């Protein structure tokens, strides 16, 4: 098992497309495409996002994560996380979080008690109450001591991406084609 930072552009797009599809589901409407476009068009261009994979002993991806820098560039937030179908690894998404938490100043948000418990078992030990019942978990290497010194994660404006799609059909078609191509070209090994 090892964690791979996917730097190759074509592989990164393919893994991001798969991550968006897995996270939102196949009946999610335009949301996966908006996230795909926003991450590539804003966060990747700013070098503020990384797509990582946990691969098994045969180099097959078993879990994917999108990490985004915070405004102070002092930590990373897990924006998207997905386990891929595998028989070779038990709870691959949690294994990926455990690996990342040991190596990086990691933040992850949990929207319910079940998620929080999963991430606690994966090594996220410090928890704070966020807005709207969101629980904010920090890994052991995260520098923040509480909510007051927790920088915001960088993001993109989803409404602006949707508006751009409405105003520029060619832009929409380009991202849609890249998304579909990425899904079709998802690498068997990394």
N, C-alpha and C positions, 0 to 999 in steps of 0.2 A: 504494500500500500504506500502511495505517496501522493502529495499534492502537486498539481501542475498549474503554473501561471500561464495561461494561454495567450501568447504574444503574437503568434501567426495570425494575420488579419482574417483570412478565410476561415480558419478554425475558430477564431474568436466569434465571428459573426454566426457561424453554424451553432456553436455552443450557446451563444446568447439567444438565438432563435429557439433552440430546444428548451432552454431554461424558461423563457417567456411562455412558451406553449405549455410546458409542464406546470408552471406556477398558476397560470390563469385558466387552464383547461382549454379544450378544443371548441367549446361553445361560448367563449367569452367575448365575442364580438370584436371590436377594434382595440381593446385594451392591450393585448400582447404586442400588436404592431406599434401602438403609441409608445409603449415602454421600450421596445426594440429601437425605434427611431430616436427617441429622446436620449437613451443611453449612448447610442453611437454618435448622434449628431451633436450632443452637448458634452456629456461626461467623458467619453473616450477621447474626444478632441481636446479636452482640457487635461487629459491624463489623470483624471480623477476617479476612474473606474477600472476595476480588474475583474476578469472572468477567470475563475479557478475551478479545477476539477479534482476530485479524488479518483484515482485510478487504481484498479486492482493489480495483482501481480503479473497479469498479462497485458497491462497498459490500457485496459478497457475502462472508459469513464463510468463510474457508478454513482456519482453525485456531482452537482454543479452549484456554484454560488457566484453571485455578483456582489463585490465589495466596492463601497464608495467612500472616498476620503471625506473627512469633516472639514469645516471651514478653516480650521487652524492647521490642517495637515498633520495632526498629531495622533489620529486614530482612524479606524475603518469601521463602517457600518455594513452589516449584511442586509442588502436590499432585497435580494431574491435568493431562494434556496430550494433545491429540488433533489430528491433521490430518484435515480433511474432504476428501471427493472433490472434486478440482478439476483443470482443465486449464490454468488461468490462472497458477498459481504452482508453482514447483518447490520441494519440501521445505518446505511452509508451516509445519509445527510448529517446525522449526529456525529459520526466519525470524522467527517469533514470539519464540522464546527469544533470538535475537540482538538484536531490538528491545528486549525487556524488560531484558536484561542491560546494555544501554547506558544505560538510564534509571533503573533501580531496583537497590537492594542485593539481588541475587537469589541464591538457593540452589536447587540441583536435585540430586536423588539419582539415581544410575545403578546399576542392578542387574546390569549385565554390561558387558563391554569394548566391545561394539557401541554401547550407549547412551552410554557415556562418550565414545567417539570422535565420535558424532553431536553431542553437546553441546560438545565441544572445538571442533569445526568451527563451531559456532554462537556462539563467543566466551566460553565458560566455561573459563577458563584455569587456575584454581587447584583442585587436587584433593587430597582427603584420604581415607585409609582409614577407613571407618565400621564399624559392627558388622555381622556376618553377610555379609561380602563386598560390602557396599554402599559405593559410592564417592560422596563428597560433593563436589559442585562449587560453587564460588563465583564469581560474576560480578565484574568489575573494580570495581564500586561497593560490594561487600559489605564491611562494616567489620571482620569477623573476620580474625585473622591465623593462626588455627589452630583445632583442635578444642576446645581448652580455653576459648576465649572465644566459642564458637559457641552462641547461645541456641537452645533447643528451639522448634520450630514449635508453634503452638497447634493443638489437635486436639479430637476428640470421642471418646467411648467407644462404639465400634460395638456392643459387647455390651449396653450400656444401651439403645441405640436398638432393637435386636432385642427386648429384654425389654419395652420400652414397647409395641412392636407386638403382642407376645403378650398383654399385659395390657389393651390398649385397642384393640379392633378398629376403632372409629371413627377413631382416629388413623392406624392403618394404611391404612384405606380412603381417608382424606383425602390422605395423601401419595402413595398409589398413583394416585389420580385426578389429582393435580397433576402427577405424573411423566408419565403418559400424555398429559394435556393439553399439557404442555410439549413432548413429542416431536411431537405433532400440530401445534403452533403455532410450530415452529422458524422464526425469521424468515429470509426469503430475502435480506433486506438489513438492514444495521445503520447 
